[in-house]
Each structure stands twice: as structure tokens, then as C-alpha cells.
Amino acid sequence: GLWCCFSWRVFSEPNPPVWPAAVHIFAPEDAEDRNLTAEIATLLKDLNNVTTGHYSSERIALLFKPGSYDVDIEVGYYVQVLGLGRHPKEVAFTGRNGVYSPPMGESPDPGSLDNFWRSAENFHQK
């Protein structure tokens, strides 16, 4: 009895969890009064720069609740874009570019060696 109550108090976490400052959670209604494309671009400015982002110690996660988002997100170094739906069809990006990652660095295209420190998953683009 006592161990059960003690272990619950020690190992329980708040719901929803307290996320670190590097985690940003968005809902479809956030776009009603905010320019999410500009807000996210400002947030990722340093990580989208080949000079400041390539070897940065900064990490950013952008989590999107189910719904549709008319937003463009350039996925920089050490950035994760994640749809929180049960299936990819539950989170949709409808912006002109949607979620994308252009090659950075030397031209012509530096290839895959410049694109592997980023991730984007569990959503679809219309």
C-alpha cells in the first residue's frame, strides 16, 4: 500500500508535460491570430543558416496537433517537425512550400551530407 502511493508520487509527471523551451507545440487555431510562417522562420533563423546552424548546440522541436496548417517551414539543422496525429493524414501542411529543406552550403548542391541533421515526420502536404 505505502510503496504503491510512494512510487506514484516519485515517478508521476504532469499532464500535459512541462516541455523545455526548445519544444514548441502548435494547434490549428494558433494560425487564426498569428503568422506561424514568420514566427517559425524567426525561431529557426540561426539553424537555417549554414554558418551558425551547422555545428550549433541548439535543438528545436516543432510539434503540430492534428489539423491543417497554411504554413511554410524551412527545416534547418537540428530541427524536428512532427505531426502529433495517430496517422500522417491527421496533420496537413497546405502552404506553398509546406515543410521543406533546401540544400545549404556550397553550390552546386552539396548533397545528402548537408541534410541529415534534421527530421520531419508523421504529416502530409497538400
N, C-alpha and C positions, 0 to 999 in steps of 0.2 A: 504494500500500500504506500508506504512512505517513499520508497525508491521510485515508484511509478510517478508520483507527483513531483519529486525532485528532478528526475530525468526530463520530464516535460518542460519544466521551467528553465533548465540549463540549455536544452537543445532547441527550444522553440524560437522561431523568428517572427517578426511582424509580417502581417499580410495586408496590403502588399509589402514586399521587402523594402528596406531602405537601400536605394541604389547609390553607388558612388557617383561623383559629379561627371564622370566620363560616360555614363549611361543616360540616354535621352529617349523618353517614351512619348510617342505621338499617337493621337486619336484623330479620326477623320474630322471631327468638329474643330480641331485646332486650326485648320485652314480657313475657317469662317472669318476669323478676325486677325489672322497673322499671315505674313508672307513666308511660308515654310521654305520655299526655294532660297530666298535671300537669307533667312535665318540660318539654315543649314550650311549654305555657302560660307557665311561668316564664321560659323563654328569650325568648319573644315579648312579654312583658308591656309593655315600653316601645313596641314597634312596633304593638301593638294599642290604643294609647291615642291618641286624636285630637290631644291636646296635645303629647305627647312624640314621637309617631311621624311625624306629618305631614311635617315638614321635617327629619327625622333624617338623619344621615350614616351611620348603621348599616345594614348589609345582612346578611341571613341567608338561607342556602340549606339546605333540608331535603331530603335525598336518601334515597329508600327503595328498598332492594333488592327484587327480586321476592318476593312472598309476600302474606300477608293481615295487616292491622293493625286491631285493635279500638281505634281511637284517634279523637279529635276534634281537629281543628286549625283554629283561627281564624286565617285568613291576614291578617296585618297589613300595614302599609305596608312596602315594600321587602323583602318575603318571597317566596321562591320555594319551592314544594313540587313535587318532581319524582320521578316513578316511574322507576326505572332498568331496567325490563324492556324487551325488544325491542318489546313491544306493550302498550297500555294494560291489557289483561286480565291481565297478569302481576303487577300491583301493585293490591291491592284494599284499600279502607278500609271497614270494617264498623261503625264507631262510630255512635252515634245521629245525630250531625250530620255525621260524616265530615270532609271538608275543606270549609270554608265561609268566607264573607266577608260579615258583616252590614254594612249601611251604617253609617258613623261620622259623627259631627258633628251638624249641625242636624237637628231633626225638623220637618216630615216628611222622609222620605228625601231626602238631598242629591243622589242620582242618581249617574250614572256618573263624574262629575268627582271623586268621592271614592274610587273603586275601581280606578283604573288603574295604581297603583304596586305591583302585586302580580301574581304569576302562579302557576298550578297546572296541571300538565300530565302526560300520559302515565300515567294511572292510571284506575281506575274505582271507583265507590262501589256497594256492595250495599245 
